[in-house]
């Protein structure tokens, strides 16, 4: 039974309208509780919830209120203080209560946390546990000058603490999910495969809104034989961990298939065949660009993905033409490759749609904004990406952004080692 249910059950007396247990007797404390509780738990941030709790407690009972948070066996000092901090009792007393507090029994659930700490100026003080189910997150500490806390006040404050504890539990669970997602993001978006030394590559990934949760956008490089490198950018439908899991599946399959040295359109065909046999696999768009600096060529194939941008030696921007097949996972196949020249002073930019798209805007207009950009000739790939992200305001994009820039890095006399020539 919840604290609110216990509290009101204990006050149900004779069903007299004018008796202390009747509707009129409950109206005022219920209204006060509802008003105070309405401002607690407006976010999934634990510190914000604690501050909302102490402010509500001061509005309800006056004086000062603070929280001691508990994580495992560790208890913090006073936090989220509202009111005059000098009124608070010795923190050692409240810390002992926070360490000892457990789930109270229904018939004496308040008494263990009422106390008058010793001191030269005795003041009434109260500790209400921040308890949700069997979990204890600390205590709410309230103190004031003058009259001791009435039992009804103590019960209202304890109910507020119980409500806040529920939101703290949700906040900690959310933080745990975010930490797990951040670990997964670091693993999935770790440095891609090492390209050949004859190609300079830079990659950026920006989650929409700066959130931690990883999505389905990714970039990859696969080192092939004879100084060639396969550049990849993909976008799995949806967001969150589910999309990230599918993204990792596509990425793993891609690395395996690409190692067989198939041309890009055949790599896409095999990726599509694998994904189509898995009913739960989300569709994904993907662009493959095989770069061969020694021949000055790039070979491209697209599975429903936007074309790459070519930054010329003069700093102008153009889109490379590429045959577009259906997204991966549909089982339709039909992929083709196209080959273009790539000069040593030119750069390629592969990207997901979050870089350019604006909600409600035609995609051609979105791509035009990219094509209209002009860059300082021969800017390095890191500077090129930073310029693109800044000028397209990608850090405020409505969708996740993954972007890769690459430029040939010619070496005197061709290949310089067996490793570089053979992969």
FIDREN-56205 format. One record per residue (C-alpha): residue in three letters; x, y, z. Coordinates in steps of 0.02 Angstrom, whole numbers, always signed. Each point is the difference from the previous one (the first is absolute). Layout:
<rec fiza="Ala" u="X" v="Y" w="Z"/>
...
% end
This chain:
<rec fiza="Unk" u="+0" v="+0" w="+0"/>
<rec fiza="Unk" u="+71" v="+171" w="-45"/>
<rec fiza="Unk" u="+35" v="+132" w="+130"/>
<rec fiza="Unk" u="-143" v="+107" w="-64"/>
<rec fiza="Unk" u="-120" v="-146" w="+14"/>
<rec fiza="Unk" u="+59" v="-41" w="+177"/>
<rec fiza="Unk" u="-15" v="+181" w="+53"/>
<rec fiza="Unk" u="-176" v="+24" w="-63"/>
<rec fiza="Unk" u="-56" v="-172" w="+59"/>
<rec fiza="Unk" u="+57" v="+45" w="+176"/>
<rec fiza="Unk" u="-106" v="+158" w="-5"/>
<rec fiza="Unk" u="-162" v="-77" w="-58"/>
<rec fiza="Unk" u="-113" v="+14" w="+149"/>
<rec fiza="Unk" u="-189" v="+7" w="+5"/>
<rec fiza="Unk" u="-71" v="+55" w="-166"/>
<rec fiza="Unk" u="-61" v="+162" w="+75"/>
<rec fiza="Unk" u="+21" v="+154" w="-108"/>
<rec fiza="Unk" u="+49" v="+105" w="+151"/>
<rec fiza="Unk" u="+103" v="-130" w="+96"/>
<rec fiza="Unk" u="+189" v="+2" w="-1"/>
<rec fiza="Unk" u="+1" v="-155" w="-110"/>
<rec fiza="Unk" u="-132" v="+66" w="-119"/>
<rec fiza="Unk" u="+27" v="+87" w="-168"/>
<rec fiza="Unk" u="+15" v="+174" w="+75"/>
<rec fiza="Unk" u="+134" v="-60" w="+121"/>
<rec fiza="Unk" u="+104" v="-69" w="-145"/>
<rec fiza="Unk" u="-23" v="+141" w="-125"/>
<rec fiza="Unk" u="+132" v="+122" w="+64"/>
<rec fiza="Unk" u="+146" v="-121" w="+29"/>
<rec fiza="Unk" u="-38" v="-88" w="-164"/>
<rec fiza="Unk" u="+1" v="+166" w="-92"/>
<rec fiza="Unk" u="+165" v="+49" w="+84"/>
<rec fiza="Unk" u="+77" v="-167" w="-45"/>
<rec fiza="Unk" u="-58" v="+7" w="-180"/>
<rec fiza="Unk" u="+62" v="+178" w="-23"/>
<rec fiza="Unk" u="+170" v="-38" w="+76"/>
<rec fiza="Unk" u="+22" v="-165" w="-93"/>
<rec fiza="Unk" u="-44" v="+74" w="-170"/>
<rec fiza="Unk" u="+168" v="+87" w="-11"/>
<rec fiza="Unk" u="+106" v="-154" w="+38"/>
<rec fiza="Unk" u="+69" v="-110" w="-139"/>
<rec fiza="Unk" u="-9" v="+117" w="-149"/>
<rec fiza="Unk" u="+159" v="-74" w="-74"/>
<rec fiza="Unk" u="+107" v="-157" w="+1"/>
<rec fiza="Unk" u="+139" v="+90" w="+91"/>
<rec fiza="Unk" u="+29" v="-56" w="+181"/>
<rec fiza="Unk" u="+71" v="+166" w="+60"/>
<rec fiza="Unk" u="-148" v="+95" w="-73"/>
<rec fiza="Unk" u="-122" v="-118" w="+85"/>
<rec fiza="Unk" u="+87" v="+24" w="+169"/>
<rec fiza="Unk" u="-9" v="+189" w="-19"/>
<rec fiza="Unk" u="-184" v="-9" w="-45"/>
<rec fiza="Unk" u="-30" v="-108" w="+154"/>
<rec fiza="Unk" u="+85" v="+118" w="+122"/>
<rec fiza="Unk" u="-89" v="+152" w="-71"/>
<rec fiza="Unk" u="-167" v="-89" w="+15"/>
<rec fiza="Unk" u="+41" v="-50" w="+180"/>
<rec fiza="Unk" u="+40" v="+180" w="+48"/>
<rec fiza="Unk" u="-161" v="+62" w="-79"/>
<rec fiza="Unk" u="-96" v="-130" w="+98"/>
<rec fiza="Unk" u="+84" v="+11" w="+171"/>
<rec fiza="Unk" u="+111" v="+154" w="-2"/>
<rec fiza="Unk" u="+177" v="+6" w="+69"/>
<rec fiza="Unk" u="+135" v="-88" w="-99"/>
<rec fiza="Unk" u="+13" v="-164" w="-95"/>
<rec fiza="Unk" u="+144" v="-98" w="-76"/>
<rec fiza="Unk" u="+38" v="-171" w="-69"/>
<rec fiza="Unk" u="+135" v="-125" w="+45"/>
<rec fiza="Unk" u="+18" v="-118" w="-147"/>
<rec fiza="Unk" u="+50" v="-181" w="+22"/>
<rec fiza="Unk" u="+87" v="-106" w="-130"/>
<rec fiza="Unk" u="+39" v="-172" w="+68"/>
<rec fiza="Unk" u="+80" v="+29" w="+170"/>
<rec fiza="Unk" u="+57" v="+176" w="-43"/>
<rec fiza="Unk" u="-100" v="+148" w="+65"/>
<rec fiza="Unk" u="+29" v="+175" w="-65"/>
<rec fiza="Unk" u="+3" v="+160" w="+100"/>
<rec fiza="Unk" u="-147" v="+120" w="-4"/>
<rec fiza="Unk" u="-55" v="+35" w="-179"/>
<rec fiza="Unk" u="-140" v="+97" w="-87"/>
<rec fiza="Unk" u="-21" v="+113" w="+153"/>
<rec fiza="Unk" u="-155" v="+111" w="-1"/>
<rec fiza="Unk" u="-26" v="+130" w="+136"/>
<rec fiza="Unk" u="+119" v="+55" w="+137"/>
<rec fiza="Unk" u="+140" v="-130" w="+10"/>
<rec fiza="Unk" u="+45" v="+47" w="+181"/>
<rec fiza="Unk" u="-161" v="-82" w="+57"/>
<rec fiza="Unk" u="+56" v="-173" w="-54"/>
<rec fiza="Unk" u="+53" v="-123" w="+136"/>
<rec fiza="Unk" u="+173" v="-76" w="+15"/>
<rec fiza="Unk" u="+29" v="-96" w="-161"/>
<rec fiza="Unk" u="+71" v="-147" w="+100"/>
<rec fiza="Unk" u="-170" v="-34" w="+75"/>
<rec fiza="Unk" u="-88" v="+8" w="-169"/>
<rec fiza="Unk" u="+136" v="-108" w="-79"/>
<rec fiza="Unk" u="-27" v="-134" w="+131"/>
<rec fiza="Unk" u="-186" v="+3" w="-38"/>
<rec fiza="Unk" u="+35" v="-11" w="-187"/>
<rec fiza="Unk" u="+110" v="-153" w="+25"/>
<rec fiza="Unk" u="-122" v="-87" w="+116"/>
<rec fiza="Unk" u="-163" v="+46" w="-88"/>
<rec fiza="Unk" u="-92" v="-145" w="-76"/>
<rec fiza="Unk" u="-175" v="-38" w="-59"/>
<rec fiza="Unk" u="-117" v="+46" w="+145"/>
<rec fiza="Unk" u="-137" v="-113" w="+65"/>
<rec fiza="Unk" u="-178" v="+52" w="-39"/>
<rec fiza="Unk" u="-53" v="+23" w="+181"/>
<rec fiza="Unk" u="+145" v="+110" w="+56"/>
<rec fiza="Unk" u="+72" v="+62" w="-163"/>
<rec fiza="Unk" u="+37" v="+178" w="+57"/>
<rec fiza="Unk" u="+62" v="-9" w="+180"/>
<rec fiza="Unk" u="+181" v="-59" w="-28"/>
<rec fiza="Unk" u="+43" v="+159" w="-95"/>
<rec fiza="Unk" u="-65" v="+133" w="+120"/>
<rec fiza="Unk" u="+137" v="+76" w="+109"/>
<rec fiza="Unk" u="+62" v="+153" w="+93"/>
<rec fiza="Unk" u="+189" v="+8" w="-20"/>
<rec fiza="Unk" u="+99" v="+66" w="+146"/>
<rec fiza="Unk" u="+80" v="+171" w="-3"/>
<rec fiza="Unk" u="+9" v="+168" w="+84"/>
<rec fiza="Unk" u="-154" v="+56" w="-96"/>
<rec fiza="Unk" u="-113" v="-153" w="-12"/>
<rec fiza="Unk" u="-109" v="+5" w="-153"/>
<rec fiza="Unk" u="-128" v="-124" w="-61"/>
<rec fiza="Unk" u="+68" v="-106" w="-143"/>
<rec fiza="Unk" u="-68" v="-141" w="-104"/>
<rec fiza="Unk" u="+72" v="-131" w="-117"/>
<rec fiza="Unk" u="-110" v="-82" w="-130"/>
<rec fiza="Unk" u="+74" v="-145" w="-98"/>
<rec fiza="Unk" u="+17" v="+9" w="-189"/>
<rec fiza="Unk" u="-63" v="-177" w="-24"/>
<rec fiza="Unk" u="-75" v="-81" w="-155"/>
<rec fiza="Unk" u="-45" v="-182" w="+19"/>
<rec fiza="Unk" u="+147" v="-84" w="+85"/>
<rec fiza="Unk" u="+125" v="+131" w="-59"/>
<rec fiza="Unk" u="+58" v="+142" w="+111"/>
<rec fiza="Unk" u="+75" v="+156" w="-81"/>
<rec fiza="Unk" u="+33" v="+109" w="+153"/>
<rec fiza="Unk" u="-105" v="+112" w="+110"/>
<rec fiza="Unk" u="-92" v="+165" w="-5"/>
<rec fiza="Unk" u="+52" v="+106" w="+150"/>
<rec fiza="Unk" u="-114" v="+141" w="+59"/>
<rec fiza="Unk" u="+29" v="+122" w="+143"/>
<rec fiza="Unk" u="-76" v="+162" w="+63"/>
<rec fiza="Unk" u="-10" v="+118" w="+147"/>
<rec fiza="Unk" u="-144" v="-11" w="+121"/>
<rec fiza="Unk" u="-134" v="-133" w="+8"/>
<rec fiza="Unk" u="+38" v="-182" w="-26"/>
<rec fiza="Unk" u="-63" v="-84" w="-157"/>
<rec fiza="Unk" u="-177" v="-62" w="+20"/>
<rec fiza="Unk" u="-30" v="-181" w="-44"/>
<rec fiza="Unk" u="-106" v="+52" w="-149"/>
<rec fiza="Unk" u="+142" v="+111" w="-65"/>
<rec fiza="Unk" u="+125" v="-141" w="+22"/>
<rec fiza="Unk" u="-111" v="-118" w="-97"/>
<rec fiza="Unk" u="-22" v="+123" w="-143"/>
<rec fiza="Unk" u="+188" v="+28" w="-9"/>
<rec fiza="Unk" u="+30" v="-187" w="+2"/>
<rec fiza="Unk" u="-123" v="-22" w="-144"/>
<rec fiza="Unk" u="+90" v="+135" w="-99"/>
<rec fiza="Unk" u="+164" v="-91" w="+33"/>
<rec fiza="Unk" u="-77" v="-163" w="-60"/>
<rec fiza="Unk" u="-59" v="+84" w="-161"/>
<rec fiza="Unk" u="+172" v="+76" w="-28"/>
<rec fiza="Unk" u="+83" v="-168" w="+32"/>
<rec fiza="Unk" u="-101" v="-77" w="-141"/>
<rec fiza="Unk" u="+63" v="+134" w="-119"/>
<rec fiza="Unk" u="+178" v="-21" w="+64"/>
<rec fiza="Unk" u="-12" v="-185" w="-37"/>
<rec fiza="Unk" u="-54" v="+39" w="-179"/>
<rec fiza="Unk" u="+140" v="+129" w="-16"/>
<rec fiza="Unk" u="+132" v="-126" w="+57"/>
<rec fiza="Unk" u="-68" v="-133" w="-117"/>
<rec fiza="Unk" u="+6" v="+126" w="-142"/>
<rec fiza="Unk" u="+179" v="+46" w="+45"/>
<rec fiza="Unk" u="+46" v="-184" w="+1"/>
<rec fiza="Unk" u="-75" v="-23" w="-173"/>
<rec fiza="Unk" u="+94" v="+153" w="-60"/>
<rec fiza="Unk" u="+164" v="-65" w="+71"/>
<rec fiza="Unk" u="-30" v="-168" w="-85"/>
<rec fiza="Unk" u="-42" v="+89" w="-162"/>
<rec fiza="Unk" u="+155" v="+108" w="+15"/>
<rec fiza="Unk" u="+109" v="-155" w="+22"/>
<rec fiza="Unk" u="-84" v="-79" w="-151"/>
<rec fiza="Unk" u="+21" v="+160" w="-99"/>
<rec fiza="Unk" u="+186" v="+6" w="+38"/>
<rec fiza="Unk" u="+16" v="-182" w="-53"/>
<rec fiza="Unk" u="-103" v="+16" w="-158"/>
<rec fiza="Unk" u="+69" v="+168" w="-52"/>
<rec fiza="Unk" u="+179" v="-39" w="+44"/>
<rec fiza="Unk" u="+133" v="+39" w="-128"/>
<rec fiza="Unk" u="-50" v="-89" w="-161"/>
<rec fiza="Unk" u="+115" v="-116" w="-94"/>
<rec fiza="Unk" u="+167" v="+80" w="-42"/>
<rec fiza="Unk" u="+8" v="+67" w="-179"/>
<rec fiza="Unk" u="+158" v="-8" w="-104"/>
<rec fiza="Unk" u="+131" v="+135" w="+30"/>
<rec fiza="Unk" u="-39" v="+66" w="-175"/>
<rec fiza="Unk" u="-170" v="+64" w="+60"/>
<rec fiza="Unk" u="-34" v="+133" w="+133"/>
<rec fiza="Unk" u="-166" v="-34" w="+88"/>
<rec fiza="Unk" u="-97" v="+94" w="+134"/>
<rec fiza="Unk" u="-167" v="-52" w="+77"/>
<rec fiza="Unk" u="-128" v="+85" w="+112"/>
<rec fiza="Unk" u="-156" v="-66" w="+84"/>
<rec fiza="Unk" u="-126" v="+120" w="+80"/>
<rec fiza="Unk" u="-155" v="-70" w="+87"/>
<rec fiza="Unk" u="-154" v="+109" w="-24"/>
<rec fiza="Unk" u="-26" v="+125" w="+140"/>
<rec fiza="Unk" u="+165" v="-49" w="+80"/>
<rec fiza="Unk" u="-80" v="-153" w="+78"/>
<rec fiza="Unk" u="+110" v="-143" w="+56"/>
<rec fiza="Unk" u="-103" v="-139" w="-71"/>
<rec fiza="Unk" u="+77" v="-75" w="-154"/>
<rec fiza="Unk" u="-102" v="-20" w="-159"/>
<rec fiza="Unk" u="+13" v="-89" w="-166"/>
<rec fiza="Unk" u="+120" v="+116" w="-93"/>
<rec fiza="Unk" u="+177" v="-58" w="-30"/>
<rec fiza="Unk" u="+158" v="+26" w="-101"/>
<rec fiza="Unk" u="+131" v="-131" w="-39"/>
<rec fiza="Unk" u="+161" v="-27" w="-95"/>
<rec fiza="Unk" u="+58" v="-171" w="-61"/>
<rec fiza="Unk" u="+178" v="-24" w="-59"/>
<rec fiza="Unk" u="+10" v="-97" w="-163"/>
<rec fiza="Unk" u="+144" v="-68" w="-104"/>
<rec fiza="Unk" u="+109" v="+102" w="-118"/>
<rec fiza="Unk" u="-16" v="+164" w="+97"/>
<rec fiza="Unk" u="-188" v="+11" w="-17"/>
<rec fiza="Unk" u="-118" v="+49" w="+142"/>
<rec fiza="Unk" u="-188" v="-25" w="+11"/>
<rec fiza="Unk" u="-92" v="+147" w="+77"/>
<rec fiza="Unk" u="-171" v="-34" w="+74"/>
<rec fiza="Unk" u="-141" v="+104" w="+72"/>
<rec fiza="Unk" u="-165" v="-75" w="+54"/>
<rec fiza="Unk" u="-162" v="+45" w="+88"/>
<rec fiza="Unk" u="-112" v="-129" w="+83"/>
<rec fiza="Unk" u="-184" v="+47" w="+13"/>
<rec fiza="Unk" u="-46" v="+65" w="+173"/>
<rec fiza="Unk" u="+96" v="+53" w="+154"/>
<rec fiza="Unk" u="+59" v="-68" w="+166"/>
<rec fiza="Unk" u="+78" v="-163" w="+52"/>
<rec fiza="Unk" u="-104" v="-108" w="-118"/>
<rec fiza="Unk" u="+62" v="+97" w="-151"/>
<rec fiza="Unk" u="+177" v="-8" w="+70"/>
<rec fiza="Unk" u="-8" v="-189" w="+16"/>
<rec fiza="Unk" u="-54" v="-16" w="-182"/>
<rec fiza="Unk" u="+133" v="+125" w="-51"/>
<rec fiza="Unk" u="+132" v="-109" w="+80"/>
<rec fiza="Unk" u="-69" v="-152" w="-91"/>
<rec fiza="Unk" u="+12" v="+89" w="-169"/>
<rec fiza="Unk" u="+173" v="+62" w="+43"/>
<rec fiza="Unk" u="+64" v="-173" w="+47"/>
<rec fiza="Unk" u="-72" v="-78" w="-158"/>
<rec fiza="Unk" u="+75" v="+138" w="-105"/>
<rec fiza="Unk" u="+175" v="-27" w="+67"/>
<rec fiza="Unk" u="-11" v="-186" w="-36"/>
<rec fiza="Unk" u="-71" v="+20" w="-176"/>
<rec fiza="Unk" u="+115" v="+143" w="-50"/>
<rec fiza="Unk" u="+153" v="-102" w="+44"/>
<rec fiza="Unk" u="-39" v="-111" w="-151"/>
<rec fiza="Unk" u="+44" v="+147" w="-114"/>
<rec fiza="Unk" u="-169" v="+1" w="-89"/>
<rec fiza="Unk" u="-48" v="+159" w="-94"/>
<rec fiza="Unk" u="-112" v="+118" w="+101"/>
<rec fiza="Unk" u="-165" v="-47" w="-84"/>
<rec fiza="Unk" u="+28" v="-185" w="+37"/>
<rec fiza="Unk" u="+42" v="+39" w="+181"/>
<rec fiza="Unk" u="-168" v="+88" w="+14"/>
<rec fiza="Unk" u="-87" v="-147" w="-83"/>
<rec fiza="Unk" u="+69" v="-122" w="+128"/>
<rec fiza="Unk" u="-39" v="+118" w="+145"/>
<rec fiza="Unk" u="-179" v="+13" w="-63"/>
<rec fiza="Unk" u="-16" v="-189" w="-15"/>
<rec fiza="Unk" u="+59" v="-26" w="+179"/>
<rec fiza="Unk" u="-110" v="+136" w="+73"/>
<rec fiza="Unk" u="-154" v="-57" w="-96"/>
<rec fiza="Unk" u="+6" v="-171" w="+83"/>
<rec fiza="Unk" u="-13" v="+77" w="+175"/>
<rec fiza="Unk" u="-179" v="+54" w="+31"/>
<rec fiza="Unk" u="+44" v="+115" w="+144"/>
<rec fiza="Unk" u="+143" v="+90" w="-89"/>
<rec fiza="Unk" u="-42" v="+181" w="-36"/>
<rec fiza="Unk" u="+27" v="+66" w="-176"/>
<rec fiza="Unk" u="+151" v="+112" w="-26"/>
<rec fiza="Unk" u="+68" v="+115" w="-133"/>
<rec fiza="Unk" u="+184" v="-18" w="-42"/>
<rec fiza="Unk" u="+129" v="+80" w="-115"/>
<rec fiza="Unk" u="+161" v="-89" w="-48"/>
<rec fiza="Unk" u="+146" v="+92" w="-80"/>
<rec fiza="Unk" u="+154" v="-99" w="-49"/>
<rec fiza="Unk" u="+148" v="+119" w="-16"/>
<rec fiza="Unk" u="+151" v="-48" w="-105"/>
<rec fiza="Unk" u="+125" v="+145" w="+17"/>
<rec fiza="Unk" u="+132" v="-81" w="-111"/>
<rec fiza="Unk" u="-123" v="+3" w="-146"/>
<rec fiza="Unk" u="-88" v="+160" w="+51"/>
<rec fiza="Unk" u="-169" v="-88" w="+1"/>
<rec fiza="Unk" u="-150" v="-24" w="+113"/>
<rec fiza="Unk" u="-134" v="-132" w="-27"/>
<rec fiza="Unk" u="-168" v="+32" w="+83"/>
<rec fiza="Unk" u="-159" v="-97" w="+36"/>
<rec fiza="Unk" u="-151" v="+56" w="+100"/>
<rec fiza="Unk" u="-140" v="-89" w="+92"/>
<rec fiza="Unk" u="-125" v="+142" w="+14"/>
<rec fiza="Unk" u="+130" v="+120" w="+68"/>
<rec fiza="Unk" u="+40" v="+180" w="-44"/>
<rec fiza="Unk" u="+145" v="+28" w="-121"/>
<rec fiza="Unk" u="+172" v="+55" w="+63"/>
<rec fiza="Unk" u="+65" v="+176" w="-23"/>
<rec fiza="Unk" u="+160" v="+35" w="-97"/>
<rec fiza="Unk" u="+104" v="+150" w="+57"/>
<rec fiza="Unk" u="+105" v="+56" w="-147"/>
<rec fiza="Unk" u="+177" v="+67" w="+6"/>
<rec fiza="Unk" u="-72" v="+176" w="-13"/>
<rec fiza="Unk" u="-114" v="-27" w="+151"/>
<rec fiza="Unk" u="-163" v="-19" w="-96"/>
<rec fiza="Unk" u="-128" v="-133" w="+47"/>
<rec fiza="Unk" u="-94" v="-120" w="-115"/>
<rec fiza="Unk" u="-98" v="-160" w="+22"/>
<rec fiza="Unk" u="+65" v="-158" w="-84"/>
<rec fiza="Unk" u="-126" v="-97" w="-102"/>
<rec fiza="Unk" u="-32" v="-176" w="+64"/>
<rec fiza="Unk" u="-132" v="-130" w="-47"/>
<rec fiza="Unk" u="-120" v="-18" w="+146"/>
<rec fiza="Unk" u="-71" v="-171" w="+45"/>
<rec fiza="Unk" u="-127" v="-44" w="+136"/>
<rec fiza="Unk" u="+47" v="+6" w="+185"/>
<rec fiza="Unk" u="+83" v="-152" w="+77"/>
<rec fiza="Unk" u="-115" v="-128" w="+78"/>
<rec fiza="Unk" u="-136" v="+10" w="-133"/>
<rec fiza="Unk" u="+63" v="-148" w="-100"/>
<rec fiza="Unk" u="-27" v="+90" w="-166"/>
<rec fiza="Unk" u="+183" v="+13" w="-51"/>
<rec fiza="Unk" u="+35" v="+90" w="-164"/>
<rec fiza="Unk" u="+158" v="+94" w="+50"/>
<rec fiza="Unk" u="+120" v="+76" w="-124"/>
<rec fiza="Unk" u="+170" v="+85" w="+8"/>
<rec fiza="Unk" u="+67" v="+159" w="-78"/>
<rec fiza="Unk" u="+181" v="+57" w="-18"/>
<rec fiza="Unk" u="+66" v="+179" w="+9"/>
<rec fiza="Unk" u="+169" v="+85" w="-3"/>
<rec fiza="Unk" u="+76" v="+60" w="+164"/>
<rec fiza="Unk" u="+147" v="+119" w="-9"/>
<rec fiza="Unk" u="+128" v="+15" w="+141"/>
<rec fiza="Unk" u="-60" v="+176" w="+44"/>
<rec fiza="Unk" u="-183" v="-53" w="+11"/>
<rec fiza="Unk" u="-96" v="-64" w="+151"/>
<rec fiza="Unk" u="-152" v="-110" w="+24"/>
<rec fiza="Unk" u="-133" v="+29" w="+132"/>
<rec fiza="Unk" u="-120" v="-141" w="+46"/>
<rec fiza="Unk" u="-143" v="+41" w="+118"/>
<rec fiza="Unk" u="-168" v="-53" w="+69"/>
<rec fiza="Unk" u="-156" v="+102" w="-33"/>
<rec fiza="Unk" u="+5" v="+83" w="+172"/>
<rec fiza="Unk" u="+140" v="+112" w="-63"/>
<rec fiza="Unk" u="-108" v="+88" w="-129"/>
<rec fiza="Unk" u="-184" v="-39" w="+30"/>
<rec fiza="Unk" u="-124" v="+123" w="+74"/>
<rec fiza="Unk" u="-174" v="-56" w="+48"/>
<rec fiza="Unk" u="-128" v="+47" w="-133"/>
<rec fiza="Unk" u="+134" v="+48" w="-128"/>
<rec fiza="Unk" u="+26" v="-84" w="-167"/>
<rec fiza="Unk" u="+158" v="-106" w="+2"/>
<rec fiza="Unk" u="+65" v="+82" w="-159"/>
<rec fiza="Unk" u="-3" v="+169" w="+87"/>
<rec fiza="Unk" u="+89" v="-78" w="+150"/>
<rec fiza="Unk" u="+138" v="-67" w="-114"/>
<rec fiza="Unk" u="+13" v="+169" w="-86"/>
<rec fiza="Unk" u="+57" v="+78" w="+164"/>
<rec fiza="Unk" u="+146" v="-120" w="+2"/>
<rec fiza="Unk" u="+42" v="+28" w="-183"/>
<rec fiza="Unk" u="+2" v="+188" w="+27"/>
<rec fiza="Unk" u="+143" v="-13" w="+125"/>
<rec fiza="Unk" u="+173" v="+56" w="-55"/>
<rec fiza="Unk" u="+158" v="-48" w="+93"/>
<rec fiza="Unk" u="+179" v="+58" w="+13"/>
<rec fiza="Unk" u="+98" v="-102" w="-128"/>
<rec fiza="Unk" u="+97" v="-148" w="+70"/>
<rec fiza="Unk" u="-73" v="+18" w="+177"/>
<rec fiza="Unk" u="+38" v="-160" w="+98"/>
<rec fiza="Unk" u="-140" v="-126" w="+27"/>
<rec fiza="Unk" u="-22" v="+45" w="+184"/>
<rec fiza="Unk" u="-19" v="+183" w="-42"/>
<rec fiza="Unk" u="-116" v="-43" w="-143"/>
<rec fiza="Unk" u="-118" v="-96" w="+114"/>
<rec fiza="Unk" u="+2" v="+134" w="+134"/>
<rec fiza="Unk" u="-43" v="+131" w="-130"/>
<rec fiza="Unk" u="-144" v="-104" w="-69"/>
<rec fiza="Unk" u="-73" v="-38" w="+172"/>
<rec fiza="Unk" u="+11" v="+182" w="+53"/>
<rec fiza="Unk" u="-69" v="+77" w="-159"/>
<rec fiza="Unk" u="-146" v="-123" w="-11"/>
<rec fiza="Unk" u="-32" v="+18" w="+189"/>
<rec fiza="Unk" u="+10" v="-189" w="+16"/>
<rec fiza="Unk" u="+17" v="+7" w="+190"/>
<rec fiza="Unk" u="-182" v="+54" w="+6"/>
<rec fiza="Unk" u="-58" v="-127" w="-130"/>
<rec fiza="Unk" u="-171" v="-81" w="+16"/>
<rec fiza="Unk" u="+74" v="-173" w="-31"/>
<rec fiza="Unk" u="+161" v="-93" w="+36"/>
<rec fiza="Unk" u="+147" v="+50" w="-109"/>
<rec fiza="Unk" u="+141" v="-113" w="-59"/>
<rec fiza="Unk" u="+124" v="+75" w="-123"/>
<rec fiza="Unk" u="+166" v="-56" w="-74"/>
<rec fiza="Unk" u="+127" v="+100" w="-101"/>
<rec fiza="Unk" u="+142" v="-79" w="-100"/>
<rec fiza="Unk" u="+138" v="+66" w="-112"/>
<rec fiza="Unk" u="+136" v="-96" w="-93"/>
<rec fiza="Unk" u="+171" v="+16" w="+79"/>
<rec fiza="Unk" u="+119" v="-39" w="-143"/>
<rec fiza="Unk" u="+172" v="-70" w="+38"/>
<rec fiza="Unk" u="+156" v="+26" w="-102"/>
<rec fiza="Unk" u="+40" v="-151" w="-107"/>
<rec fiza="Unk" u="-166" v="-90" w="+28"/>
<rec fiza="Unk" u="-12" v="-132" w="+136"/>
<rec fiza="Unk" u="+136" v="+5" w="+130"/>
<rec fiza="Unk" u="-21" v="-172" w="+81"/>
<rec fiza="Unk" u="-68" v="-174" w="-29"/>
<rec fiza="Unk" u="-131" v="+33" w="+135"/>
<rec fiza="Unk" u="-62" v="+156" w="-88"/>
<rec fiza="Unk" u="-9" v="-86" w="-168"/>
<rec fiza="Unk" u="-79" v="-160" w="+58"/>
<rec fiza="Unk" u="-113" v="+62" w="+140"/>
% end
